[in-house]
Amino acid sequence: MEGQRRRTVSLRARMRYRFDNTLAASTGRLVGWLAVTCLGIVVPASAAMVWTDPSSPRSPAARLTAVWRVSAETLRLGTVSGAPPRMLLSVLLGLVALLYVSTLIGLITTGFADRITELRRGRSTVVETGHAVVLGWSEQVFTVVGELVAARVGRRGGAVAVLADRDKTEMEEALAAALGPTGGTRLICRSGSPADPGALELVSPGSAHSVLVLPGADGEGDAETVRTLLALRAVLGAHPGPPVVACVRDERYRTAARLAAGARGVVLESDRTAAGLIAQSALHPGLTPVLRELLDFAGEEFHLAAAPEQAGRPFGDVLLDCATAAVAGLVRAGGTPLLNPPAHTVLAARDRLVIVAPDDSALRWEDGRSLVDPSAATADCRRPDEPSRFLLLGWNRRAPHLVDQLGRAARPGSLLHVVTHPTEHAPPAPLPCAPPPPPLPQPRGSVEPVEGLTVTFGVADPADPSSVRALAPDSYDRVIVLGPEGGEHAERPDDRTLLVLLLLRALAQESGRATPVVVELADERNRALAPLGPGSEAVVGGQLTGLLMAQVAQNGRLAAVFEELFSAGGSALRLRPAPRYAPTDRAVSFATVVAAARERGECAIGYRCHDPTAPTGHRVRLNPAKSSSRVWSDADDIVVLVRDGPAEGGDGDPATRRGAPADVARRLPRIP
């Protein structure tokens, strides 16, 4: 064609092109070329061997016969010589034998390869007894599996089986990278849908110690959780099965999940639990590390211990006399938990004590009254707390629960200003029972009372410096930053949250006043990246929910204890200033602190002291020896169990008593 340059192709390229086309045409041509190539190599090489052999025959016919024999031996075609028909029959028999052997080897190889592929797909049945079964895959899986492995440290054997609709090899690699060595505990992964009864049978749930059903990652995850529980019932049949711990995100699915889980099932609600943790961190700073310490299996945690020898004694005496554990309450024979009961409550023979200890081994009792210093009594240093001002940046499905719990626990007169992005939806009344949210947030300045909390709404971009500067974040007592919903942020949900934290940190440096921040993170690994200032905390709701699931799975009788601990209006963990219980001018024992807390209707189970070497600047110590003494300071806090509610006395909040003026609410500018 005119204007086109003529392409010059070498002879070698043309031959290579035709050879490739010939091979790609059919299997027969491939076999033919293979035969030609073999003969082209074997026959000349055999002829060279015969002609260079001094002992070979001299006649050409005899030498050709010798070449035939060498070639036939090389190709395994037989070595019969003589008449041409005999040689052809020998070749035919050799080809048949070669075809049979090749086919047999191919079948064996294919069978082994298929079996290895099947094993790698995770479709073999688990033959274990007393193992833990984890169904599903979500952000909690690493926490749950890690805690189940930690709970089995020191025991011989044990296994954790994970069933999820993912590739087996990918699950094994992800768990190994996140958890590292697991000691004697075996991690077994199987691929399949947890809602499929056939796939459920692969992990042998009937012989398991416990079954944990993780919440789904998408919007249909709760419906999938209910289907998984129904499939589990179908597999177990009439067999009662092991205890089941499931988790849903939306409270609307909790009733259905409870029915599907059966009498031995416990269903948690991750969104409400995560919102409660964020609210507690905002209202009572410093509690998140205490909760992590209580819920993981690495140190001290809750246990139930029988103490029939203490029957008939008042609970207040038992607090001091238990030398190896911190007593936090009791569980009646009928299963009713009583955390921090009145000191005069009398123990019955079948009651179990709720203790904080490293394990549930036998308790050691000794008279602790001699450890109490009567002269160390201090005056009650409580003062009424002022109303608080909160700034909430962002909105997601956990926000209504957060506002509801803040409204239940905040001091009367407190204020919450909610700032949402123009693309986010905030309902007019941020309660769990609120109607569906409108397409846009409320106009700025609208006010909605939530019990004792006044809620106002505004629209701004939390990632825009000018918008956040106009909000004057340094005029609030706490700033709460919520992570975004899934969708476009599903892969890296914390990116925008980290950006907002950096912006708040920069504004704090400009103003010279760092307001404590409570931030919600989706990934525990981002905790180290979060630029948090003094008094700030990062709450990874999924991690703490996973810790709670693992605790309940190991001891189902603790479910009622945790429900009492996390429910509004029950008992609650608090941090109180140490000078409220002990003088700061000399060393006193922890038994003295326990006795002082008992006089105030509280249970002291540990303390938090200032430690510059700790990542958060503080170190939590639970269940210290009652005989241990230390000089308590204003920077120390006592971990106590109290009756929950907004009227349960002034905390002497660590952030309030360390620099925040009491009249801060009266001198701050109005919210625009």
C-alpha positions in Angstrom: 0.0 0.0 0.0 1.3 3.4 -0.9 2.7 5.3 2.0 3.3 2.2 4.1 6.8 1.1 4.9 7.6 -2.5 3.8 8.4 -4.6 6.8 11.4 -6.9 6.5 11.0 -10.2 8.3 14.0 -12.5 8.7 13.9 -16.2 7.7 14.3 -17.3 11.3 11.3 -15.2 12.4 9.2 -16.7 9.5 10.2 -20.2 10.4 9.4 -19.6 14.1 6.1 -18.1 13.2 5.1 -21.1 11.1 6.4 -23.5 13.8 4.3 -21.8 16.5 1.2 -21.9 14.3 1.7 -25.6 13.7 2.0 -26.4 17.4 -1.1 -24.4 18.2 -3.2 -26.1 15.5 -3.8 -29.5 17.3 -2.5 -32.0 19.7 -1.7 -34.4 16.9 0.7 -32.0 15.3 2.3 -31.4 18.6 2.8 -35.2 19.0 4.2 -35.4 15.5 6.7 -32.6 16.0 7.7 -34.3 19.3 8.3 -37.6 17.5 10.3 -35.9 14.7 12.4 -34.0 17.2 13.1 -37.2 19.2 14.0 -39.2 16.2 16.1 -36.3 14.9 18.2 -36.4 18.1 18.1 -40.1 19.1 18.9 -41.8 15.7 21.9 -39.6 14.8 23.3 -39.9 18.3 22.8 -43.7 18.2 24.5 -43.9 14.8 27.5 -41.9 16.2 27.7 -44.3 19.1 27.8 -47.4 16.9 30.2 -46.0 14.3 32.6 -44.8 17.0 32.5 -48.1 18.9 35.6 -50.2 18.0 33.7 -53.5 18.9 30.8 -52.7 16.6 30.2 -55.0 13.5 31.9 -54.1 10.3 29.0 -54.7 7.8 26.6 -51.8 7.1 23.6 -54.0 7.7 24.8 -55.1 11.1 25.7 -51.6 12.1 22.2 -50.4 11.1 20.7 -53.2 13.2 22.9 -52.0 16.1 21.7 -48.4 15.6 18.1 -49.7 15.7 18.7 -51.5 19.0 20.3 -48.4 20.6 17.5 -46.1 19.4 14.8 -48.6 20.5 16.3 -49.0 23.9 16.5 -45.2 24.3 12.8 -44.8 23.3 11.7 -47.9 25.2 10.3 -49.4 22.0 11.8 -52.9 22.4 14.9 -54.4 20.8 13.5 -57.1 18.6 15.4 -57.4 15.3 15.0 -59.5 12.2 12.2 -59.3 9.7 10.5 -55.9 9.3 7.1 -57.2 10.6 8.7 -58.3 13.8 10.3 -54.9 14.2 7.0 -53.1 13.6 5.2 -55.3 16.1 7.9 -54.6 18.6 7.4 -50.8 18.0 3.7 -51.2 18.4 4.0 -53.1 21.7 6.5 -50.5 22.9 4.2 -47.6 22.1 1.3 -49.4 23.9 3.4 -49.9 27.0 4.6 -46.3 26.8 1.0 -45.0 26.5 -0.2 -47.2 29.4 2.7 -46.1 31.7 2.3 -42.4 30.7 -1.5 -42.5 31.3 -1.0 -44.3 34.6 1.5 -41.7 35.8 -0.8 -38.9 34.5 -3.8 -40.2 36.4 -1.8 -40.6 39.7 -0.3 -37.1 39.3 -3.7 -35.6 38.6 -5.2 -37.4 41.5 -2.6 -36.1 43.9 -2.8 -32.6 42.4 -6.6 -32.6 42.8 -6.4 -33.8 46.4 -3.8 -31.2 47.3 -6.0 -28.5 45.6 -9.0 -29.7 47.6 -7.0 -29.5 50.8 -5.8 -26.1 50.0 -9.4 -25.0 49.3 -10.3 -26.0 52.9 -13.0 -28.6 52.2 -11.9 -31.3 54.5 -13.7 -32.0 57.8 -12.2 -30.9 61.1 -11.9 -33.8 63.5 -11.4 -32.0 66.8 -13.1 -32.0 70.3 -13.3 -29.0 72.6 -12.1 -26.6 69.9 -13.4 -23.0 69.3 -15.3 -22.3 66.1 -15.3 -18.8 64.6 -17.8 -18.2 61.8 -17.4 -15.3 59.4 -14.8 -12.8 58.7 -14.8 -9.1 59.8 -12.5 -6.6 61.5 -13.1 -8.5 64.8 -11.6 -11.8 63.5 -8.0 -11.0 64.5 -9.0 -9.8 67.9 -11.3 -12.8 68.6 -8.9 -15.5 67.3 -5.9 -13.8 69.1 -7.8 -13.8 72.4 -9.0 -17.4 71.9 -5.3 -18.4 71.4 -4.2 -16.4 74.4 -6.9 -18.1 76.5 -5.4 -21.5 75.6 -1.8 -20.5 76.6 -0.4 -23.1 79.0 -2.9 -25.8 77.9 -1.9 -28.8 75.9 -3.3 -28.9 72.4 -6.4 -27.0 71.5 -7.5 -25.6 68.2 -9.4 -22.7 66.7 -11.3 -23.4 63.5 -12.3 -20.4 61.3 -15.0 -20.9 58.6 -15.5 -18.0 56.1 -16.4 -17.5 52.5 -12.8 -16.7 51.6 -9.8 -18.5 50.3 -8.2 -20.8 52.8 -4.6 -19.8 52.0 -5.5 -16.1 52.3 -7.1 -16.5 55.7 -4.1 -18.5 57.0 -1.6 -15.9 55.7 -3.6 -13.0 57.2 -4.0 -14.7 60.6 -0.3 -15.7 60.7 0.8 -12.1 59.8 -1.5 -10.6 62.5 -1.0 -13.1 65.3 2.5 -14.5 64.9 3.3 -17.7 66.7 0.4 -19.4 68.4 2.3 -21.8 70.6 0.5 -25.2 70.9 -2.8 -23.9 69.5 -3.6 -24.9 66.0 -5.3 -22.5 63.6 -7.6 -24.4 61.1 -9.2 -22.4 58.3 -12.0 -23.8 56.1 -13.6 -22.1 53.1 -17.3 -22.0 52.7 -20.4 -19.9 53.6 -21.2 -20.1 57.3 -24.9 -19.9 56.3 -24.5 -23.2 54.4 -25.2 -26.3 56.6 -22.9 -28.4 54.4 -20.0 -26.0 55.0 -20.8 -25.8 58.7 -20.3 -29.5 59.1 -16.7 -29.1 58.0 -15.7 -27.4 61.3 -17.6 -29.9 63.5 -19.6 -27.4 65.7 -21.3 -30.2 67.6 -18.1 -31.2 69.4 -16.8 -27.6 69.9 -16.3 -25.9 73.2 -17.9 -22.7 71.8 -19.1 -21.1 68.6 -18.6 -17.4 67.8 -20.5 -15.8 64.9 -18.9 -12.5 63.8 -21.0 -9.6 62.5 -21.0 -9.1 58.7 -19.1 -6.4 57.1 -21.8 -5.0 54.7 -25.3 -3.8 55.1 -26.7 -7.3 54.8 -24.4 -8.7 57.4 -26.9 -8.9 60.2 -29.3 -10.9 58.0 -26.4 -13.2 57.2 -25.7 -13.6 60.9 -29.3 -14.7 61.5 -29.0 -17.2 58.6 -25.8 -18.6 60.0 -27.5 -19.1 63.4 -30.4 -20.9 61.7 -27.9 -23.1 59.7 -26.1 -23.9 63.0 -29.4 -25.0 64.5 -30.1 -27.2 61.5 -26.6 -28.9 61.8 -26.9 -29.5 65.5 -30.5 -30.8 65.3 -31.8 -32.0 68.6 -28.3 -31.8 70.1 -28.1 -28.8 72.5 -24.7 -27.9 71.1 -22.0 -25.7 72.5 -22.6 -22.1 73.8 -23.0 -19.7 70.9 -21.9 -16.0 71.0 -23.1 -13.9 68.1 -22.9 -10.2 67.3 -25.1 -8.0 65.2 -24.7 -4.4 64.3 -28.3 -3.2 64.1 -30.5 -3.7 67.2 -33.5 -4.5 65.0 -31.9 -7.9 64.3 -31.1 -8.7 67.9 -34.5 -10.4 68.7 -34.4 -12.6 65.7 -30.8 -13.5 66.3 -31.6 -14.5 69.9 -34.4 -16.8 68.8 -32.1 -18.3 66.2 -29.2 -18.8 68.7 -31.3 -20.8 71.1 -31.3 -21.1 74.8 -27.5 -21.3 75.1 -26.9 -18.4 72.8 -25.7 -14.9 73.7 -26.2 -12.1 71.1 -24.2 -8.8 71.4 -24.9 -5.6 69.6 -21.7 -4.1 68.3 -22.9 -0.6 67.3 -24.5 0.1 70.7 -21.5 -1.4 72.5 -19.0 0.7 70.5 -21.2 3.9 71.0 -21.2 3.2 74.7 -17.5 2.9 74.8 -17.1 6.2 73.0 -19.6 7.9 75.3 -17.8 6.6 78.4 -14.4 7.7 77.1 -15.9 11.2 76.5 -17.6 11.4 79.9 -14.9 9.6 81.9 -11.4 9.9 80.3 -9.0 7.1 80.9 -11.5 4.2 81.0 -10.6 2.7 77.6 -7.2 1.3 78.7 -8.9 -0.1 81.8 -11.5 -1.9 79.8 -8.9 -3.3 77.4 -7.0 -4.6 80.4 -10.1 -6.3 81.8 -11.3 -7.8 78.6 -8.1 -9.3 77.2 -6.6 -12.6 78.4 -3.1 -11.2 78.8 -3.4 -10.0 82.4 -6.2 -9.6 84.9 -9.8 -10.3 83.9 -13.2 -11.1 85.4 -13.8 -14.6 86.7 -16.4 -16.4 88.8 -15.2 -18.2 91.8 -17.0 -20.3 94.3 -16.4 -19.5 98.0 -18.7 -21.7 100.1 -16.5 -21.1 103.2 -17.5 -17.4 103.1 -21.2 -18.2 103.3 -23.0 -16.1 105.9 -20.4 -13.3 105.8 -21.1 -9.7 104.8 -19.8 -8.7 101.3 -17.9 -5.8 102.8 -15.7 -8.1 104.9 -15.0 -10.3 101.9 -13.6 -7.3 100.0 -10.7 -7.0 102.4 -10.1 -10.7 103.2 -9.5 -12.0 99.6 -5.7 -11.9 99.3 -5.3 -13.1 95.7 -8.1 -11.3 93.9 -10.0 -8.0 93.8 -13.7 -8.8 94.6 -16.1 -6.8 92.4 -19.5 -8.4 93.2 -21.3 -11.7 93.3 -23.7 -13.9 91.2 -26.6 -15.4 93.0 -27.4 -19.1 92.6 -30.2 -18.2 90.1 -27.7 -16.4 87.9 -28.5 -12.8 88.9 -25.4 -10.6 89.0 -24.9 -8.1 91.8 -21.9 -5.9 91.0 -20.8 -3.6 93.8 -23.7 -4.7 96.2 -24.2 -3.0 99.5 -21.5 -3.9 102.1 -24.0 -5.6 104.4 -25.2 -8.1 101.7 -24.8 -11.6 103.1 -23.2 -14.3 100.9 -25.1 -17.6 100.4 -23.4 -21.0 100.1 -24.2 -21.3 96.4 -23.2 -17.7 95.5 -20.2 -17.1 93.2 -17.9 -14.2 93.6 -17.1 -11.9 90.7 -13.4 -11.4 91.0 -10.6 -9.7 89.0 -7.7 -12.0 88.9 -5.3 -13.7 86.4 -7.2 -17.0 86.5 -10.0 -18.7 88.3 -7.7 -20.8 90.6 -8.6 -21.3 94.3 -8.8 -18.1 96.3 -6.6 -17.5 99.3 -8.2 -15.9 102.3 -6.6 -14.0 105.2 -7.7 -11.3 107.6 -7.1 -8.0 105.8 -8.2 -5.7 108.6 -4.6 -5.4 109.9 -3.5 -4.0 106.6 -5.9 -1.0 106.9 -4.5 2.2 108.3 -7.3 3.8 110.3 -5.5 7.1 110.5 -5.4 7.4 106.7 -9.0 8.4 106.4 -9.6 11.4 104.1 -12.5 13.7 103.7 -14.8 13.2 100.8 -13.3 15.6 98.2 -16.1 15.4 95.7 -17.5 18.6 94.2 -20.4 18.9 91.9 -19.5 18.6 88.3 -20.2 21.5 85.9 -22.2 20.9 82.7 -20.1 19.8 79.9 -19.8 21.0 76.3 -19.2 18.4 73.6 -18.4 18.9 69.9 -19.3 15.9 67.7 -17.6 15.8 64.2 -19.2 13.3 61.8 -22.2 11.1 61.7 -22.6 7.3 61.2 -25.0 4.6 62.2 -23.5 4.5 65.7 -24.1 8.2 66.3 -27.8 7.9 67.4 -26.7 5.5 70.1 -23.8 7.8 71.1 -26.1 10.8 71.5 -28.6 8.7 73.4 -26.0 7.5 75.9 -24.5 10.9 76.3 -28.0 12.3 77.1 -28.5 9.6 79.7 -25.2 10.1 81.5 -24.3 13.8 81.0 -24.8 16.4 83.7 -28.0 18.4 83.4 -27.4 21.5 81.3 -24.7 19.9 79.2 -24.6 20.7 75.5 -23.7 18.7 72.4 -23.0 20.4 69.1 -23.2 18.0 66.1 -21.4 19.0 63.0 -22.1 16.9 59.9 -20.7 16.9 56.4 -23.1 18.2 53.7 -23.3 14.6 52.3 -24.0 13.0 55.7 -27.5 12.5 57.2 -28.3 13.5 60.8 -31.8 12.8 62.1 -33.8 15.6 63.8 -33.9 13.7 67.0 -30.7 11.6 67.3 -32.3 8.6 69.2 -32.3 4.9 68.2 -36.0 5.1 67.9 -35.9 8.1 65.6 -37.7 8.1 62.2 -35.7 7.6 59.0 -33.2 10.5 58.5 -34.1 13.3 56.1 -32.0 13.8 53.0 -30.1 16.6 54.6 -29.0 17.5 58.2 -31.0 19.9 60.3 -30.3 23.6 59.8 -27.7 25.2 61.9 -28.8 26.2 65.4 -31.8 23.9 65.7 -32.0 22.5 69.2 -33.3 19.1 70.3 -33.3 18.1 74.0 -32.2 14.6 74.8 -33.1 14.2 78.5 -30.5 16.4 80.3 -28.5 17.1 77.1 -29.2 19.9 74.7 -28.3 18.9 71.1 -27.6 21.5 68.3 -26.8 20.8 64.7 -24.6 22.4 62.1 -23.2 21.6 58.6 -19.5 21.9 57.8 -16.6 19.9 56.4 -14.6 18.5 59.3 -11.6 18.2 57.0 -11.7 21.9 55.9 -9.4 24.1 58.1 -11.5 27.2 57.8 -14.7 25.4 58.7 -13.2 23.7 61.8 -11.5 27.0 62.9 -14.9 28.7 62.8 -16.3 26.0 65.2 -13.7 27.1 67.9 -12.9 23.5 69.0 -10.8 24.8 71.9 -14.0 26.2 73.5 -15.3 22.7 74.2 -14.6 20.3 77.0 -14.4 17.3 74.6 -14.2 16.8 70.9 -15.6 13.5 69.5 -14.6 12.4 66.0 -16.6 9.7 64.4 -15.3 7.6 61.5 -17.3 7.6 58.2 -19.6 4.8 57.0 -18.5 2.2 54.5 -18.9 2.8 50.8 -16.0 4.7 49.3 -14.1 4.6 52.6 -14.5 0.8 53.0 -10.9 -0.1 52.1 -9.2 2.6 54.3 -11.9 4.0 56.6 -9.5 5.8 58.9 -7.9 8.1 56.3 -10.3 11.0 56.7 -10.4 10.5 60.5 -6.6 10.9 60.7 -6.8 14.0 58.5 -9.3 15.5 60.9 -7.1 14.7 63.9 -4.1 16.4 62.3 -6.2 19.5 61.6 -7.4 19.6 65.3 -3.8 19.2 66.4 -2.7 22.1 64.3 -5.5 24.3 65.5 -4.6 23.4 69.1 -1.1 24.5 68.5 -2.3 27.8 67.1 -4.6 28.5 70.1 -2.3 27.1 72.8 -5.1 25.1 74.3 -5.4 21.4 73.5 -9.0 20.1 73.9 -9.1 16.4 74.7 -10.2 14.4 71.7 -12.1 11.0 71.6 -11.7 9.5 68.2 -13.3 6.4 66.7 -11.0 4.2 64.6 -11.8 1.2 62.6 -8.4 -0.4 62.5 -6.3 -1.0 65.6 -3.1 -0.6 63.5 -3.9 3.1 63.0 -3.9 3.8 66.8 -0.1 4.3 66.6 -0.6 6.8 63.7 -3.3 8.9 65.3 -1.9 12.3 66.4 -3.4 12.4 69.8 -2.6 15.1 72.4 -2.7 14.9 76.2 -5.9 13.5 77.6 -7.1 12.2 74.2 -8.1 8.6 73.5 -8.7 6.4 70.4 -11.5 3.9 70.7 -11.5 0.9 68.3 -15.0 -0.4 68.9 -14.6 -3.5 66.8 -11.6 -4.5 68.9 -13.3 -4.1 72.3 -16.4 -5.9 70.9 -14.2 -8.8 69.8 -12.6 -8.9 73.3 -16.0 -9.1 74.8 -17.1 -11.9 72.5 -14.0 -13.9 73.4 -14.6 -13.4 77.1 -18.2 -14.6 76.9 -17.3 -17.5 74.7 -14.7 -18.7 77.3 -17.1 -18.4 80.2 -20.8 -17.9 79.2 -21.7 -17.2 82.9 -20.0 -13.9 82.6 -22.5 -12.7 80.0 -24.9 -11.4 82.6 -22.0 -9.7 84.4 -20.9 -7.8 81.3 -24.5 -6.9 80.5 -24.8 -5.4 84.0 -21.5 -3.6 83.6 -22.3 -2.0 80.2 -26.0 -1.3 80.6 -27.2 2.2 81.6 -28.4 2.5 85.1 -26.4 -0.5 86.4 -23.0 -0.7 87.9 -20.1 1.0 86.0 -16.4 1.4 86.1 -15.0 4.8 87.0 -11.7 6.5 87.7 -11.7 8.5 90.9 -8.9 10.8 92.1 -6.6 8.9 94.6 -6.7 11.7 97.2 -10.4 10.9 97.7 -9.3 7.6 99.3 -5.8 8.0 100.7 -3.6 10.8 101.9 -0.8 12.0 99.6 1.8 12.7 102.3 2.8 9.2 103.2 2.6 5.6 101.9 -0.5 3.6 102.6 -1.6 0.1 101.5 -4.1 -0.7 98.8 -6.2 -2.4 101.5 -6.7 1.1 103.0 -7.9 2.3 99.6 -10.3 -0.7 99.4 -11.7 0.1 102.9 -12.1 3.8 102.0 -14.0 2.9 98.8 -16.2 0.5 100.7 -17.2 3.3 103.1 -18.4 5.3 100.0 -20.4 2.3 98.6 -17.8 1.5 95.9 -15.5 -1.5 95.1 -11.8 -0.6 94.4 -10.2 -3.1 92.0 -7.1 -1.3 90.9 -5.5 2.0 90.0 -4.0 4.1 87.2 -0.7 5.9 87.9 1.3 8.4 85.9 4.1 6.6 84.0 6.1 8.6 81.4 7.4 5.3 79.8 3.9 4.1 79.0 2.5 4.9 75.5 -0.5 6.8 77.0 1.5 8.4 79.8 -0.3 6.2 82.4 -0.1 2.6 83.6 -3.1 0.6 84.7 -2.6 -1.9 87.5 -5.5 -4.2 88.3 -5.8 -6.4 91.4 -2.7 -5.1 93.2 -1.8 -6.9 96.4 -3.7 -5.4 99.3 -0.5 -5.4 101.3 1.3 -3.3 98.7 2.0 0.3 99.7 2.7 3.4 97.7 2.6 7.2 98.1 -0.5 8.3 96.2 -0.4 11.5 94.2 -2.9 13.8 92.6 -2.0 12.2 89.2 -3.2 8.8 90.4 -6.7 7.4 89.8 -8.4 4.6 91.6 -10.4 2.1 89.4 -13.8 1.6 91.2 -17.2 0.1 90.5 -20.0 2.5 91.3 -23.7 2.8 90.7 -24.2 4.4 87.3 -26.2 7.5 86.5 -25.8 11.2 86.2 -26.5 11.8 89.8 -23.8 9.5 91.3 -21.5 12.2 92.5 -18.8 14.3 91.1 -15.9 12.4 89.6 -13.3 14.9 90.0 -12.8 14.1 86.3 -9.0 13.9 85.5 -9.3 16.4 82.7 -11.4 18.7 84.8 -9.2 18.7 87.9 -6.0 19.1 85.9 -6.4 22.5 84.5 -9.9 23.0 83.2 -11.5 25.9 85.0 -14.8 25.3 86.8 -16.5 28.2 85.1 -15.5 27.2 81.6 -19.1 26.8 80.5 -20.0 30.4 81.5 -17.1 32.1 79.8 -17.1 30.3 76.4 -18.6 31.9 73.3 -21.9 30.8 72.0 -22.2 28.2 69.3 -22.9 30.0 66.0 
